[in-house]
Amino acid sequence: MEGESKKTARSDLDEAALYFHKHPRPGKLEIQATKPLGNQRDLALAYSPGVAAPCLEIRDDPATAADYTARANLVGVVTNGSAVLGLGNIGPLASKPVMEGKAVLFKKFAGIDVFDIEIDAPGIERMVETISALEPTFGGINLEDIKAPECFEVEEQLKARMKIPVFHDDQHGTAIIVAAAVLNGLEFAGKTISDIKIVTSGAGAAALACLNLLVSLGAKVENIWVTDRFGVAYKGRTDEMDRWKDPYVKDTEARTLADVISGADVFLGLSAAGVLKPELLQHMAPKPLILALANPNPEIMPEIARAARPDAMICTGRSDFPNQVNNVLCFPYIFRGALDCGASAINEEMKMAAVRAIAALAREEPSDVAARAYSGETPIFGPEFLIPSPFDPRLILRIAPAVAKAACDTGVATRPITDFAAYIDKLNRFVFRSGLVMKPVFSSAKASSAKRVIYADGEDERVLRAAQVVLEEGIAEPILIGRPHVIEVRLKRYGLRIKPGVDFGLINPEDDPRYRHYVDLLIELAGRRGVTTEAARTMVRTDNTVIAALALKRGDADAMVCGLEGRFERHLRNVTLIIGPRAGIKDHDLSTLSMLISQR
């Protein structure tokens, strides 16, 4: 029965996927014009004769292609379909839905345009010739789903021939996320990367790229043991050996994973389901990091690993477990940074910058947008949260500038970014569409001498997160209205480090020394409008908007924010009752601002 249920669920998913790809129009991509084409003059500018002008400019100075064409924001996702994840060698045409999906991720997460290129080129030479000939079209090349060991050779030759970034995401995307998880896992375990023992199961493109990057970050080759389906990579072995595995070959009598797992601090699995047996975990070092990344079923299921080693930190490639190693955490943002500075390559320093940016972000408080991707309590840095959520909008704000700066520092940026503050502002406007409108508001707030802002809905998650941001950015001094014990519990739940009474002021509606003063003030202001003494006492105990307005009127705050819940009219009535409009402003002059923000 269970098998039938799984088969039915799989069939339902397949049917849904087929419908999704077919309707309302086939595929997942389209091309849209960025310039108007509404009249004869537009046509003359977009095409003949006007198009000759930018053509001649580019002929005389090829760098101006970034000014006059889409090339600087255009990536080619290229495959021959020889190693499509979970499907194997299905060929170029059958791999097209995967490449279209990759294109969608580039656009969604980083605003990068993509042409997916599926080529009938099974051999290395033909692949290299075909892809290198595309250099005038693209600002970068993302190689995808090309089998090992050909993928190593193809990327190596293309990097030598092309003056644009060439990045094999199956190798380096996985390696960057793995490296970030390793850095954070080691920090939590109190270990240093130069001292740890690493054991792998799997020696394909992704596994070797992971090891190479970890070595760049300080891991020692002598502490790394590689195993695959033929066992340990030992000196003298001939089965499936190549020059890319050679650095990790050991002169040893060990032949199996079980022979080398003892004392391992990190297990890196990029192989097959069930390879890592529970009993092997008993021989690993204290607080081991287990990266079981085989898909769809990992080398060991997390619940089995945790039962065998409760002190283990566990990462998988699956979205239904914590610590998902997902390449979308990095590849859109690495290309964003590389394209924006006109990088001629993605070098080791740029990859290491991405690793450190991702690792650091996991140690920050989760943003409200990222928090909504989880149910229940917001994860806090630790064994269950070593890498950020793929939906954290801060990824682009951390990774792209770090990558661009590394490109500038290492001399591969052809258009170096000179003002990183302005660049980050630009990225902020991509992530938060209201940024263009709100930036002058924030700037004015920072420049203001009166900065005490009281938040009526102080127990709300959005307010708690906002309070942390305004403190970090130096925008304001927050004062929250809410019950202290509720606020403290929620700060802990949401992983926020601010403390009431230390980082922000607090008004407790249930017990505050200013209560009598607020009641007296409310009676003074509204007694003639029918607010009795008893009603005033009730309002000051139960209506946070009233409390905030009274604090503002009394001079305990300089500005207020209210109305996250409830009807606008009620909040406005209470604010008007207590504070009233400024001289010369009539009630009907008060209004709100609503914004409809387009994609462009």
PETANOR-V590433 format. One record per residue. N is the residue number from 0. SS is DSSP state (~ for helix, > for strand, _ for the rest). OMEGA is omega in whole degrees, -180 to 180 (* if undefined). Layout:
BEGIN
n=(N;N)
ss=(SS;SS)
omega=(OMEGA;OMEGA)
END
This chain:
BEGIN
n=(0;1;2;3;4;5;6;7;8;9;10;11;12;13;14;15;16;17;18;19;20;21;22;23;24;25;26;27;28;29;30;31;32;33;34;35;36;37;38;39;40;41;42;43;44;45;46;47;48;49;50;51;52;53;54;55;56;57;58;59;60;61;62;63;64;65;66;67;68;69;70;71;72;73;74;75;76;77;78;79;80;81;82;83;84;85;86;87;88;89;90;91;92;93;94;95;96;97;98;99;100;101;102;103;104;105;106;107;108;109;110;111;112;113;114;115;116;117;118;119;120;121;122;123;124;125;126;127;128;129;130;131;132;133;134;135;136;137;138;139;140;141;142;143;144;145;146;147;148;149;150;151;152;153;154;155;156;157;158;159;160;161;162;163;164;165;166;167;168;169;170;171;172;173;174;175;176;177;178;179;180;181;182;183;184;185;186;187;188;189;190;191;192;193;194;195;196;197;198;199;200;201;202;203;204;205;206;207;208;209;210;211;212;213;214;215;216;217;218;219;220;221;222;223;224;225;226;227;228;229;230;231;232;233;234;235;236;237;238;239;240;241;242;243;244;245;246;247;248;249;250;251;252;253;254;255;256;257;258;259;260;261;262;263;264;265;266;267;268;269;270;271;272;273;274;275;276;277;278;279;280;281;282;283;284;285;286;287;288;289;290;291;292;293;294;295;296;297;298;299;300;301;302;303;304;305;306;307;308;309;310;311;312;313;314;315;316;317;318;319;320;321;322;323;324;325;326;327;328;329;330;331;332;333;334;335;336;337;338;339;340;341;342;343;344;345;346;347;348;349;350;351;352;353;354;355;356;357;358;359;360;361;362;363;364;365;366;367;368;369;370;371;372;373;374;375;376;377;378;379;380;381;382;383;384;385;386;387;388;389;390;391;392;393;394;395;396;397;398;399;400;401;402;403;404;405;406;407;408;409;410;411;412;413;414;415;416;417;418;419;420;421;422;423;424;425;426;427;428;429;430;431;432;433;434;435;436;437;438;439;440;441;442;443;444;445;446;447;448;449;450;451;452;453;454;455;456;457;458;459;460;461;462;463;464;465;466;467;468;469;470;471;472;473;474;475;476;477;478;479;480;481;482;483;484;485;486;487;488;489;490;491;492;493;494;495;496;497;498;499;500;501;502;503;504;505;506;507;508;509;510;511;512;513;514;515;516;517;518;519;520;521;522;523;524;525;526;527;528;529;530;531;532;533;534;535;536;537;538;539;540;541;542;543;544;545;546;547;548;549;550;551;552;553;554;555;556;557;558;559;560;561;562;563;564;565;566;567;568;569;570;571;572;573;574;575;576;577;578;579;580;581;582;583;584;585;586;587;588;589;590;591;592;593;594;595;596;597;598;599)
ss=(_;~;~;~;~;~;~;~;~;~;~;~;~;~;~;~;~;~;~;~;~;~;_;_;_;_;_;_;_;_;_;_;_;_;_;_;_;_;_;~;~;~;~;~;~;~;_;_;_;_;~;~;~;~;~;~;~;~;~;~;_;~;~;~;~;~;~;~;_;_;~;~;~;>;>;>;>;>;>;_;_;_;_;>;_;_;_;>;_;_;_;_;_;_;_;~;~;~;~;~;~;~;~;~;~;~;~;~;~;~;_;_;>;>;>;>;>;>;_;_;_;_;_;~;~;~;~;~;~;~;~;~;_;_;_;_;_;_;_;>;>;>;>;_;_;_;_;_;_;~;~;~;~;~;~;~;~;~;~;~;~;_;_;_;>;>;>;>;~;~;~;~;~;~;~;~;~;~;~;~;~;~;~;~;~;~;~;~;~;_;_;_;_;_;_;_;_;>;>;>;>;_;_;_;~;~;~;~;~;~;~;~;~;~;~;~;_;_;_;_;~;~;~;>;>;>;>;>;_;_;>;>;_;>;_;_;_;_;_;_;_;_;_;_;_;~;~;~;_;>;_;_;_;_;_;_;~;~;~;~;_;_;_;_;_;>;>;>;>;_;_;_;_;_;_;_;_;~;~;~;~;_;_;_;_;_;_;_;>;>;>;>;_;_;_;_;_;_;_;_;_;~;~;~;~;~;~;~;_;_;_;_;>;>;>;>;_;_;_;_;_;_;_;>;_;_;~;~;~;_;~;~;~;~;~;~;~;~;~;~;_;_;>;_;_;_;_;~;~;~;~;~;~;~;~;~;~;~;~;~;~;~;~;_;_;_;_;~;~;~;~;_;_;_;_;_;_;_;_;_;_;>;_;_;>;_;_;_;_;_;_;_;_;~;~;~;~;~;~;~;~;~;~;~;~;~;~;~;~;_;_;_;>;_;_;_;_;_;_;~;~;~;~;~;~;~;~;~;~;~;~;_;_;_;~;~;~;~;~;~;~;~;~;~;~;~;~;_;_;_;_;>;>;>;>;_;_;_;_;_;~;~;~;~;~;~;~;~;~;~;~;~;_;_;_;_;>;>;>;>;>;_;_;~;~;~;~;~;~;~;~;~;~;_;_;_;_;_;_;>;_;_;_;>;>;>;>;_;_;_;_;_;_;_;~;~;~;~;~;~;~;~;~;~;~;~;~;~;~;_;_;_;~;~;~;~;~;~;~;~;~;~;_;~;~;~;~;~;~;~;~;~;~;~;_;_;_;_;>;>;>;_;_;_;_;_;_;~;~;~;~;~;~;~;~;~;~;~;_;_;_;_;_;_;_;_;~;~;~;_;_;_;_;_;_;_;_;_;_;_)
omega=(-179;178;178;180;179;180;179;179;178;179;178;179;179;180;179;180;179;179;180;-178;-174;-172;-1;172;-174;175;-176;-174;169;177;178;177;177;179;179;176;-173;-178;-176;-179;177;180;180;179;-176;-177;-176;6;-172;-176;180;-176;178;177;-178;177;-179;177;-177;180;-176;-179;-179;173;177;-179;-169;-180;179;-172;-176;177;-174;180;172;173;-168;177;166;176;-174;-179;-180;-173;177;-177;178;-176;-178;178;-173;-176;-179;-179;-175;178;178;-179;175;177;177;179;180;180;176;-176;-176;-171;-176;179;-178;177;-175;162;175;-176;177;-172;176;-174;-178;-176;-177;-175;-179;177;-177;-180;-178;-175;-179;178;-179;-175;180;-175;-166;171;179;180;173;177;-173;169;174;-171;175;3;-178;-177;179;-177;-179;-179;-179;-179;-180;179;179;-174;-171;-180;173;-180;173;-170;176;-172;180;176;-165;176;177;-177;-178;180;178;-179;177;178;180;180;-178;176;179;178;-180;-178;-179;-179;176;-172;-179;-176;-169;173;-179;177;180;166;-173;-178;177;-175;-177;-177;-179;177;176;-178;-180;-180;178;175;177;-179;174;177;-178;-178;-178;179;-176;-180;-177;172;174;-175;176;178;-178;173;-176;-179;-179;178;-178;-178;176;174;178;-174;-180;175;-171;-178;-175;178;-179;173;-170;174;180;-177;-175;176;-180;-179;-172;-174;-175;177;-179;175;-178;169;179;-179;173;-170;-173;-178;172;-177;-177;-178;-178;-177;179;-178;-180;-176;-180;-179;176;-179;-178;174;-178;177;-178;-165;176;180;1;-179;-175;180;172;179;-176;-178;178;179;-178;177;-179;-179;-179;-179;-176;169;-169;174;175;175;-173;-178;-178;174;176;175;178;174;-174;-176;180;174;-174;-166;179;-173;174;178;178;179;-179;180;-174;177;179;-177;178;180;168;-173;-177;-179;178;178;179;176;178;179;-176;179;179;-180;-179;-179;179;-179;175;174;179;177;-179;179;178;-178;-179;177;-178;172;-180;-175;177;-179;178;-178;-179;-176;-178;-176;-180;180;-175;173;176;-178;177;-175;180;-179;-179;-178;179;-171;-175;178;180;179;-179;180;178;177;179;-177;-177;172;179;179;177;175;-174;177;-177;-179;-177;176;178;179;179;175;179;178;177;-179;175;-177;-178;-171;-180;-174;-178;-179;-172;-176;178;177;178;180;178;179;179;-177;-176;176;178;-169;-177;-179;180;-179;-178;-176;-171;179;-178;-179;-178;179;179;178;178;179;178;-178;-177;175;-179;-176;-179;-176;-175;172;-174;170;-176;173;-179;179;-174;-176;178;-180;-179;178;-177;174;179;-179;-176;176;-179;-173;-179;-176;178;-180;178;-178;-180;178;-176;171;-179;-177;-179;-176;-179;-178;-179;-174;-176;179;180;179;-180;-180;-180;178;180;-176;-170;-178;-179;178;174;179;-179;179;180;178;179;178;180;-179;-178;177;-166;-175;-176;177;177;-180;-179;-179;178;177;179;-180;-177;180;177;179;-179;180;179;175;-179;171;177;178;177;-176;-179;-176;-179;-180;-180;180;-179;178;180;180;-172;-176;180;179;176;-180;180;179;179;-177;-176;176;-180;-177;177;177;174;-178;171;-171;-180;-180;-177;*)
END
